[in-house]
């Protein structure tokens, strides 16, 4: 959505990503999602007196991986700091984070702007920190209950520079980060479980003027909500400025039902948190050898994979961009292409029907319930002429509802394509007899009449007739008329 031409929107994101380590950042409690409240916690993550934290080395490794994959400089010397503030779901009344010496600095990733041109979004820093717990609010208004299972789950926070100029650019940036973190396997990035969420900073200014006052919307965990919230907040700020009012630097709550933002509190600055080095944790010192070993272990990243798909599989730029946009798509594409030996058909199924169904269900690619092997088998069955493309769409719907071998599905449903010449001819003869007007149209030079007749034949056979054979046989029979 475009805002007024005389104003410019400025957007920056602070993306919080839960790392997929087996244990928490400062203790050995499990990080797995779910579980009965307060069953994944211990004296350390519950902040019992005398309990001391010990840094999980895997957290540092994953953070360095994320930094290298986003072109950051990796700090050889780093430390943990205490960020002091009180929330009821933060047992210590401070959060162990990083302030002035983060692990990763000055990175960048590329997105496409609204004109399809490459645009670099700078990353100020990536640092490690612990997550807070969770409040479960009683629906009858009897209070809120604290669940500390999430307290101490390791996070990286990716802080962008204010380089985005639209909600669409912000969405592309966050999707790109999500894709990178999935590829390097540092997080499952399940937004519905809170594994990936963002604090969104928005300001507006008259073009050519200094940056305006920003507001922040906290803990947003859906792309759709992020886009809606940015557009609403930019319009709200413009409206306030046009009335002669000033924008207050504050933290806002986005309400997805009303589509509006509401004030929560004044926005804090660094001095409000009273940062100081955590005295219970030693400094983090990384050697060049340690960093290089992690760098060499990085898997193929989306950009390199896209170039390989263009070269080796002959995909279009659009198809290669789409397939590499998610590790789940990419993995499925490679497995299905190997099975079917038809990468272009596989990419078409992913881009069209599979993406459409996911969009209708409002789900991400990780929710595809069937395997790459099964998709490859579906493409193979179509290529062999066992089923038509239309029947293939029905099989795909079945795969989403009850994933199993496509061969078994078409056998159970009786969907095997009719390719017997005698049976096809019988259908063609019947359709020609029932549609004399279409026959006359064809004789009059209206070639589109063939399409109508083929459609009638497909309807009569419930989509099971071989469309190529039908088309050819209609032409042959009509020439005899």
C-alpha positions as CSV (number, residue, x, y, z in Angstrom):
1,X,0.0,0.0,0.0
2,X,1.4,3.4,-1.0
3,X,1.3,6.4,1.4
4,X,1.0,10.0,0.4
5,X,3.6,11.0,-2.2
6,X,4.9,13.9,-0.1
7,X,5.7,11.5,2.8
8,X,8.2,8.7,3.2
9,X,7.9,5.7,5.4
10,X,10.9,4.5,7.4
11,X,10.9,1.0,8.8
12,X,13.4,-1.0,10.9
13,X,13.0,-4.5,12.4
14,X,14.3,-6.1,15.5
15,X,13.8,-9.8,14.7
16,X,13.9,-12.3,17.5
17,X,14.7,-15.9,16.5
18,X,14.6,-18.8,18.9
19,X,17.6,-21.1,18.3
20,X,17.0,-24.8,17.9
21,X,19.4,-26.0,20.5
22,X,18.4,-29.0,22.6
23,X,18.9,-27.1,25.9
24,X,18.4,-23.6,27.1
25,X,21.0,-20.9,27.0
26,X,22.2,-21.0,30.6
27,X,21.0,-24.4,31.9
28,X,20.3,-27.9,30.7
29,X,16.5,-27.6,30.6
30,X,14.9,-28.7,27.3
31,X,13.9,-26.1,24.8
32,X,11.1,-28.1,23.0
33,X,7.8,-26.3,22.5
34,X,4.8,-27.3,24.6
35,X,4.7,-29.4,27.7
36,X,2.7,-28.8,30.8
37,X,3.3,-25.4,32.3
38,X,6.5,-25.0,34.4
39,X,7.8,-28.5,33.7
40,X,10.8,-27.4,31.5
41,X,12.5,-25.3,34.2
42,X,15.1,-25.5,37.0
43,X,16.6,-23.3,39.7
44,X,18.7,-21.5,37.0
45,X,15.9,-20.5,34.6
46,X,13.6,-19.8,37.6
47,X,16.2,-17.5,39.1
48,X,16.4,-19.2,42.5
49,X,18.9,-17.6,44.9
50,X,22.4,-19.0,44.5
51,X,21.8,-20.6,41.1
52,X,24.5,-19.7,38.5
53,X,24.2,-19.6,34.7
54,X,26.6,-21.4,32.4
55,X,26.7,-20.3,28.7
56,X,25.6,-23.0,26.2
57,X,28.4,-23.1,23.6
58,X,26.0,-24.3,20.9
59,X,24.2,-20.9,21.2
60,X,27.4,-19.1,20.3
61,X,28.0,-21.4,17.4
62,X,24.5,-20.9,16.0
63,X,24.7,-17.1,16.4
64,X,28.1,-17.0,14.6
65,X,26.5,-19.2,11.8
66,X,23.7,-16.6,11.5
67,X,26.2,-13.8,11.4
68,X,28.3,-15.4,8.7
69,X,25.2,-16.2,6.6
70,X,24.1,-12.5,6.8
71,X,27.6,-11.1,5.9
72,X,28.3,-9.8,9.4
73,X,31.7,-9.2,11.0
74,X,32.2,-11.7,13.9
75,X,33.6,-10.2,17.1
76,X,36.6,-12.0,18.5
77,X,35.8,-10.5,22.0
78,X,32.3,-10.4,23.3
79,X,30.4,-10.5,26.6
80,X,27.0,-10.9,28.2
81,X,25.2,-8.0,29.9
82,X,22.3,-7.7,32.3
83,X,19.4,-5.7,30.9
84,X,17.4,-4.6,33.9
85,X,13.6,-4.3,33.8
86,X,10.7,-5.9,35.5
87,X,8.2,-8.1,33.7
88,X,6.1,-10.7,35.6
89,X,7.3,-13.5,33.2
90,X,11.0,-12.6,33.7
91,X,12.0,-14.3,37.1
92,X,15.3,-12.5,37.6
93,X,13.9,-9.0,36.9
94,X,16.7,-8.7,34.4
95,X,17.4,-10.4,31.1
96,X,20.9,-11.7,30.2
97,X,21.6,-10.1,26.8
98,X,24.4,-8.3,25.0
99,X,24.8,-4.5,25.0
100,X,27.9,-2.8,23.6
101,X,29.9,-5.9,22.5
102,X,27.5,-8.1,20.4
103,X,28.8,-11.3,18.7
104,X,28.0,-10.0,15.1
105,X,28.1,-6.5,13.6
106,X,27.6,-4.7,10.3
107,X,26.0,-7.3,8.1
108,X,23.6,-7.1,5.2
109,X,21.2,-9.1,3.0
110,X,19.7,-8.4,-0.4
111,X,16.0,-8.2,-1.2
112,X,14.1,-7.0,-4.3
113,X,12.3,-3.6,-4.0
114,X,8.9,-2.9,-5.4
115,X,10.4,-2.3,-8.9
116,X,12.2,-5.7,-8.9
117,X,15.6,-4.1,-8.3
118,X,18.1,-5.5,-5.8
119,X,18.2,-3.5,-2.6
120,X,20.6,-4.0,0.3
121,X,19.2,-3.9,3.8
122,X,21.9,-3.3,6.4
123,X,22.1,-5.3,9.6
124,X,23.4,-3.3,12.6
125,X,24.0,-6.2,14.9
126,X,23.1,-9.8,15.9
127,X,23.3,-10.6,19.6
128,X,22.4,-13.5,21.9
129,X,20.0,-13.3,24.8
130,X,17.5,-15.4,26.8
131,X,13.8,-15.5,26.2
132,X,11.3,-14.6,28.9
133,X,8.5,-16.8,30.1
134,X,4.9,-16.6,29.0
135,X,1.7,-15.2,30.7
136,X,-1.5,-17.2,30.2
137,X,-4.4,-14.9,30.9
138,X,-7.5,-16.4,32.5
139,X,-10.5,-15.9,30.2
140,X,-12.8,-15.3,33.2
141,X,-10.7,-12.4,34.4
142,X,-9.4,-14.2,37.5
143,X,-5.8,-13.2,36.8
144,X,-2.8,-14.4,34.8
145,X,-0.7,-17.5,35.2
146,X,3.1,-17.6,34.6
147,X,4.6,-20.4,32.5
148,X,8.4,-20.4,32.7
149,X,9.0,-23.2,30.2
150,X,10.1,-20.6,27.7
151,X,12.3,-18.7,30.1
152,X,15.9,-19.1,29.2
153,X,15.3,-20.4,25.7
154,X,18.1,-19.0,23.6
155,X,17.4,-16.2,21.1
156,X,19.3,-14.2,18.6
157,X,18.1,-10.7,18.0
158,X,18.8,-9.3,14.5
159,X,18.6,-5.5,14.5
160,X,18.3,-3.9,11.1
161,X,19.2,-0.3,10.1
162,X,16.1,1.8,9.1
163,X,16.6,0.9,5.4
164,X,13.1,-0.3,4.5
165,X,10.7,2.1,2.8
166,X,7.5,0.1,2.7
167,X,5.6,-2.7,4.5
168,X,6.3,-4.9,1.5
169,X,10.1,-4.4,1.8
170,X,9.8,-5.3,5.5
171,X,8.0,-8.5,4.7
172,X,10.6,-9.4,2.0
173,X,13.4,-8.7,4.5
174,X,11.9,-10.9,7.2
175,X,11.1,-13.7,4.8
176,X,14.7,-13.6,3.5
177,X,16.0,-13.9,7.1
178,X,13.6,-16.7,7.8
179,X,14.8,-18.5,4.7
180,X,18.5,-18.1,5.6
181,X,17.9,-19.4,9.2
182,X,16.0,-22.4,7.9
183,X,18.8,-23.2,5.4
184,X,21.6,-23.0,8.0
185,X,19.3,-24.9,10.5
186,X,19.8,-22.7,13.5
187,X,16.0,-22.4,14.0
188,X,12.8,-24.0,12.9
189,X,11.4,-20.4,12.4
190,X,7.8,-21.5,13.3
191,X,6.1,-18.2,13.7
192,X,2.9,-19.8,15.0
193,X,5.0,-21.1,18.0
194,X,6.8,-17.8,18.5
195,X,10.1,-19.1,17.2
196,X,10.3,-16.1,14.9
197,X,8.8,-12.7,15.7
198,X,9.6,-9.1,15.3
199,X,9.5,-5.7,17.0
200,X,8.6,-3.3,14.2
201,X,9.8,0.3,14.3
202,X,7.9,2.8,12.1
203,X,8.3,6.5,11.4
204,X,7.4,8.9,8.6
205,X,8.9,12.1,7.3
206,X,8.4,14.7,4.6
207,X,10.7,13.7,1.7
208,X,14.2,15.2,2.2
209,X,13.6,16.0,5.9
210,X,15.4,14.3,8.9
211,X,14.1,11.1,10.4
212,X,10.8,11.4,12.3
213,X,10.0,10.1,15.7
214,X,9.5,6.3,15.7
215,X,7.0,4.1,17.4
216,X,7.5,0.4,18.1
217,X,5.1,-2.5,17.8
218,X,6.2,-5.5,19.9
219,X,6.2,-9.3,19.3
220,X,4.5,-9.6,15.9
221,X,4.6,-13.2,14.6
222,X,2.8,-13.2,11.2
223,X,3.7,-11.6,7.9
224,X,0.2,-10.5,7.3
225,X,-0.1,-8.7,10.6
226,X,3.3,-7.0,10.1
227,X,2.3,-5.6,6.7
228,X,-1.1,-4.4,8.0
229,X,0.4,-2.9,11.2
230,X,3.1,-1.0,9.3
231,X,0.7,0.5,6.8
232,X,-1.8,1.5,9.5
233,X,0.8,3.0,11.7
234,X,2.3,5.1,8.9
235,X,-1.1,6.4,7.9
236,X,-1.9,7.2,11.6
237,X,1.3,9.2,12.0
238,X,0.8,11.1,8.8
239,X,-2.7,12.0,10.0
240,X,-1.4,13.2,13.3
241,X,1.3,15.3,11.7
242,X,-1.2,16.9,9.3
243,X,-3.3,17.9,12.3
244,X,-0.2,19.7,13.7
245,X,0.4,17.1,16.5
246,X,3.7,15.6,17.5
247,X,4.4,11.8,17.4
248,X,5.3,10.4,20.8
249,X,8.1,7.8,21.0
250,X,6.2,4.9,22.5
251,X,5.6,1.1,22.4
252,X,2.3,0.1,20.8
253,X,0.1,-2.9,20.7
254,X,-1.3,-4.1,17.4
255,X,-4.8,-5.4,17.5
256,X,-5.4,-7.7,14.6
257,X,-9.2,-7.8,14.9
258,X,-9.7,-4.0,14.8
259,X,-6.7,-3.4,12.6
260,X,-5.5,-0.6,14.9
261,X,-2.5,0.2,17.2
262,X,-3.0,1.1,20.9
263,X,-0.4,2.7,23.3
264,X,1.2,0.4,25.9
265,X,4.0,2.5,27.4
266,X,6.6,5.1,26.6
267,X,9.5,3.6,24.6
268,X,12.5,2.8,26.7
269,X,16.1,3.9,25.6
270,X,19.3,2.0,26.5
271,X,19.9,4.1,29.6
272,X,16.5,2.9,31.0
273,X,17.8,-0.6,31.1
274,X,20.9,0.1,33.2
275,X,23.1,-2.4,31.3
276,X,26.2,-3.7,33.0
277,X,28.4,-6.8,32.4
278,X,27.0,-10.0,33.9
279,X,29.4,-10.8,36.8
280,X,28.4,-14.5,36.7
281,X,29.5,-15.2,33.1
282,X,33.0,-15.1,31.6
283,X,33.8,-13.1,28.5
284,X,33.4,-14.8,25.1
285,X,36.6,-15.1,23.1
286,X,36.6,-16.6,19.6
287,X,39.6,-17.6,17.6
288,X,40.0,-17.2,13.8
289,X,40.1,-21.0,13.6
290,X,36.8,-21.4,15.4
291,X,35.1,-18.9,13.1
292,X,36.6,-20.4,9.9
293,X,35.5,-23.9,10.9
294,X,31.9,-22.7,11.3
295,X,32.2,-20.8,8.0
296,X,33.3,-23.9,6.2
297,X,30.4,-25.9,7.6
298,X,27.7,-23.6,6.2
299,X,25.4,-25.3,3.8
300,X,24.6,-23.9,0.3
301,X,22.7,-20.6,0.9
302,X,19.6,-19.5,-1.1
303,X,21.5,-17.2,-3.5
304,X,24.0,-19.9,-4.6
305,X,21.2,-22.5,-4.8
306,X,19.2,-20.2,-7.0
307,X,22.1,-19.7,-9.4
308,X,22.6,-23.5,-9.5
309,X,18.9,-24.1,-10.3
310,X,19.0,-21.6,-13.2
311,X,22.1,-23.3,-14.6
312,X,21.6,-27.0,-13.9
313,X,17.8,-27.3,-14.1
314,X,17.0,-24.5,-16.6
315,X,14.4,-22.9,-14.3
316,X,13.1,-19.4,-15.0
317,X,14.3,-16.6,-12.8
318,X,10.8,-16.5,-11.2
319,X,10.7,-20.2,-10.6
320,X,14.2,-20.3,-9.1
321,X,13.4,-17.4,-6.8
322,X,10.3,-19.0,-5.6
323,X,11.7,-22.5,-5.0
324,X,14.7,-21.2,-3.1
325,X,12.6,-18.8,-1.0
326,X,12.1,-21.6,1.6
327,X,14.3,-24.6,2.6
328,X,11.1,-26.7,2.7
329,X,10.3,-25.9,-1.0
330,X,13.9,-26.4,-2.0
331,X,14.3,-29.8,-0.3
332,X,11.0,-30.9,-1.8
333,X,12.0,-29.6,-5.2
334,X,15.3,-31.5,-5.2
335,X,13.8,-34.8,-4.0
336,X,10.8,-34.7,-6.4
337,X,13.0,-33.7,-9.4
338,X,15.3,-36.6,-8.8
339,X,12.4,-38.9,-8.6
340,X,10.6,-37.6,-11.7
341,X,13.5,-36.3,-13.8
342,X,11.2,-33.3,-14.6
343,X,12.3,-30.3,-12.5
344,X,10.3,-27.8,-14.5
345,X,7.1,-29.7,-13.8
346,X,7.9,-30.0,-10.1
347,X,8.6,-26.2,-9.8
348,X,5.3,-25.5,-11.6
349,X,3.4,-27.7,-9.1
350,X,5.1,-25.9,-6.2
351,X,4.5,-22.4,-7.6
352,X,0.9,-23.0,-8.6
353,X,-1.3,-25.5,-6.9
354,X,0.8,-26.2,-3.8
355,X,1.3,-22.5,-3.1
356,X,-2.4,-21.8,-3.7
357,X,-3.5,-24.5,-1.2
358,X,-1.1,-23.2,1.4
359,X,-2.3,-19.7,0.9
360,X,-5.9,-20.8,1.3
361,X,-5.0,-22.6,4.5
362,X,-2.9,-19.6,5.6
363,X,0.0,-22.0,6.3
364,X,3.8,-21.9,5.6
365,X,5.7,-24.5,3.4
366,X,6.8,-26.5,6.6
367,X,3.1,-27.6,6.9
368,X,3.1,-29.5,3.6
369,X,2.1,-33.0,4.8
370,X,3.5,-35.1,2.0
371,X,7.0,-35.8,0.9
372,X,9.2,-34.9,-2.1
373,X,9.1,-38.5,-3.1
374,X,5.3,-38.4,-3.3
375,X,5.3,-35.2,-5.3
376,X,7.9,-36.7,-7.7
377,X,5.7,-39.8,-8.1
378,X,2.7,-37.6,-8.9
379,X,4.7,-35.9,-11.7
380,X,5.9,-39.2,-13.0
381,X,2.4,-40.6,-13.2
382,X,1.3,-37.6,-15.3
383,X,4.3,-37.8,-17.5
384,X,3.7,-41.5,-18.1
385,X,0.1,-40.8,-19.1
386,X,-1.3,-42.9,-16.2
387,X,-3.3,-39.9,-15.1
388,X,-4.2,-36.5,-16.7
389,X,-3.1,-33.2,-15.3
390,X,-6.6,-32.5,-14.1
391,X,-6.7,-35.8,-12.2
392,X,-3.3,-34.8,-10.8
393,X,-4.9,-31.8,-9.2
394,X,-7.4,-34.1,-7.5
395,X,-4.6,-36.4,-6.3
396,X,-2.8,-33.3,-4.9
397,X,-5.9,-32.4,-2.9
398,X,-6.0,-35.9,-1.5
399,X,-2.3,-35.7,-0.6
400,X,-3.0,-32.6,1.5
401,X,-5.8,-34.4,3.3
402,X,-4.5,-38.0,3.5
403,X,-0.8,-38.2,2.4
404,X,0.1,-41.5,0.9
405,X,1.4,-42.9,-2.4
406,X,-0.3,-41.2,-5.4
407,X,-0.4,-44.6,-7.1
408,X,-2.5,-46.0,-4.2
409,X,-4.8,-42.9,-4.3
410,X,-5.6,-43.3,-8.0
411,X,-6.1,-47.0,-7.6
412,X,-8.5,-46.5,-4.7
413,X,-10.4,-43.7,-6.5
414,X,-10.4,-45.4,-9.9
415,X,-8.7,-42.4,-11.5
416,X,-6.4,-44.2,-13.9
417,X,-6.5,-42.3,-17.3
418,X,-8.3,-43.9,-20.2
419,X,-5.9,-44.3,-23.1
420,X,-7.5,-47.1,-24.9
421,X,-8.2,-46.0,-28.5
422,X,-11.5,-48.0,-28.7
423,X,-12.8,-46.4,-25.5
424,X,-11.7,-43.0,-26.6
425,X,-13.3,-43.3,-30.0
426,X,-16.6,-44.3,-28.5
427,X,-16.6,-41.2,-26.3
428,X,-15.6,-39.0,-29.3
429,X,-18.4,-40.4,-31.5
430,X,-21.0,-39.8,-28.8
431,X,-19.9,-36.2,-28.1
432,X,-19.9,-35.4,-31.9
433,X,-23.5,-36.7,-32.2
434,X,-24.7,-34.7,-29.2
435,X,-23.1,-31.4,-30.3
436,X,-24.0,-30.7,-34.0
437,X,-23.6,-27.0,-33.6
438,X,-20.0,-27.3,-32.4
439,X,-19.3,-29.6,-35.5
440,X,-20.8,-26.9,-37.7
441,X,-18.7,-24.2,-36.0
442,X,-15.5,-26.2,-36.5
443,X,-16.4,-26.7,-40.2
444,X,-16.9,-22.9,-40.4
445,X,-13.3,-22.4,-39.3
446,X,-13.9,-21.8,-35.6
447,X,-11.1,-23.9,-34.2
448,X,-12.1,-23.1,-30.6
449,X,-15.0,-25.6,-31.1
450,X,-12.5,-28.4,-30.6
451,X,-11.7,-27.1,-27.1
452,X,-15.4,-27.2,-26.2
453,X,-15.8,-30.8,-27.5
454,X,-12.7,-32.0,-25.7
455,X,-14.1,-30.4,-22.5
456,X,-17.4,-32.2,-22.9
457,X,-15.5,-35.5,-23.4
458,X,-13.5,-34.9,-20.3
459,X,-16.6,-34.2,-18.4
460,X,-18.2,-37.3,-19.7
461,X,-15.2,-39.4,-18.6
462,X,-14.9,-37.5,-15.2
463,X,-11.5,-36.2,-16.3
464,X,-10.0,-39.7,-16.9
465,X,-9.7,-39.6,-20.7
466,X,-6.3,-38.8,-22.2
467,X,-6.7,-35.2,-23.4
468,X,-4.0,-35.4,-26.1
469,X,-5.7,-38.5,-27.6
470,X,-9.1,-36.9,-27.4
471,X,-7.9,-33.8,-29.2
472,X,-6.2,-35.8,-32.0
473,X,-9.2,-38.1,-32.4
474,X,-11.7,-35.2,-32.6
475,X,-9.7,-33.6,-35.4
476,X,-9.5,-36.9,-37.3
477,X,-13.3,-37.6,-36.9
478,X,-14.4,-34.1,-37.7
479,X,-12.4,-34.2,-40.9
480,X,-14.6,-37.2,-42.0
481,X,-17.8,-35.3,-41.3
